[in-house]
């Protein structure tokens, strides 16, 4: 009887566990997204850095064009912010100016968060799976490059 209860408990728990696993970003797609963002900006004459982070905001990929004027610090922060708030930087940047509570959240973690244009949350199967960000150029150019890169992989992530 004890064995039956243990087996039935394990079987009952299995579907719930299986449901928690879901589509995630893999390394090849992350590299391709970051590369597409760097290439999109290069086509516009901008040497940038780009980053893709996972659903917890941890960097998976950080790329920097050799001619980029800065170390690749802002891109991972921008991507992590897109994940934390599940919002693009183009929406968060004005919010930082208009919403004191939001600005305080950003100010509390300056080494991790950057809500400026050029970042996008990434979704797969309706679930937030990461973020993509471009930095080291104007926020408008960074946003355009990130959106171009994401559009190239619309069948895999949005």
N, C-alpha and C positions, 0 to 999 in steps of 0.2 A: 504493500500500500504506500509506503514511504517513497519507493522508487517511482510509482505512478505520479505522485504529487510533485516530485522533483522534475520529472520529465514534462508534465503538463505546465509547470511554472516556467521552465525554460522555453517551451514552445510558445507560451503566451507572450513571453518577453521578446521573442525573436522578431515578430513583425514591427514592433515599436522601434527596436534598434535599427532594423533595415530602413525604416522611414527616415531616420535621422541622417543617414548617409544620403548625399545628393550630388548633383552635378557640381563640380568644382573646376577651378582653373588648373590646367596642367602646365608644366614648364614650357613645352613647345609653343602652345598658344600664347603664353605670357611673353615669351621672347618675340614671337611674331608681332604681337600688339605693340610692344615697345619699339621694335624696329620700324614698324609702319609709321608710328608717330614721329620718330626721328627723321625718317625719310620724307614724310609729308612736310615737315618744317624745312628740311634741306631744300626741297623744291621751291619753297618760298624765300630762300636765302637766309634762313635762320639756323644757326648751329645750337642745338638744345640738348637737354638731358630728358629722359623719359623713364618712368617707373611703372611697374605693375605690382600691386600688393594683393594679398589674399583677403579672405573675408574677415580677418581680424586686424587688417592693416599692416601686416608684416610683409616686407619687401620680398618679392619673388624674383624680380628682375630690375636692375638699374643700368641703363645705357647712357652714355654721354658721347656726343659727337666730339672728335678731337679738338675742333675749333670752338667749342662751347666756352663762353667767357668765365664760367664759375664751376666750382666743384658740384657734383650732383646731389645737393642737399634738399632743395625745395621740392623736387618731383616726388620723392617718397612721402614727404609730409603732406603734399597736396593730395596724393592718392589715398593716404590713410584717412584724411579728413573726409574725402568723398565717401569712403566706406563707413566711417563712424556716423555720419549724418545722412547717408544714403541720398546724397544730393550732389549736383554738379557745382564746381567752384563758381561758375558764372551766376548761380543763384545764391551761393553763400557769401560771396564778396560784398554785395550790397547789404545783405543781412547783418554782416559784421558791423557795418556803419550805423545801421538803423535799430538794431536790437541789442541793448546793453547786456542782457543775460547771455546771449549767444557770444558776444564779444568777450565776456568774462570767461566763458568756457574755453575759447581759443587762447586767450591770454594766459590761462592757467597751465597750458601745455605747449609752450612755444617751440620746444624741441621735437614735438611730434605732430603738431597740427598747423596747417596753412590753408585757409579757405579761399584762395584766390583762383581766378579763372585759369582754365587749362586742365581741370580734373573732372573725371566722370566716374560714377559708380558703374560697376559691371554686373549684369544679371544673366543668369542662365536658368532656363526652366522656371522662370518666375521667382528665382531666389537670388539674393545678393551674394555674389561670389568673390568680389574684389573691387579694385579700383585701378584706373589708368590716369596718369598725369604727365604733363609736359611742363618744363620750366626753362628759365634762362632766356626768355624772349618776352615780348609784350603779352599781357594776359589774353588779349584778343587773338593773337597769332597762336598762342599755346592752346587756346580753346578750339580754334579751327583745326589745328593739327590733330588733337586728341579725337575730335569728332570724325575727321577723315579716316583716321586709323580704325576707329570703332566701326565705321560704315563698311570697311573692307572685310570685316569679320562678322557681319550682321547675322549670318546663318548659325554662328557658333556662340555668340555672346551679344548682349544688347544693353 
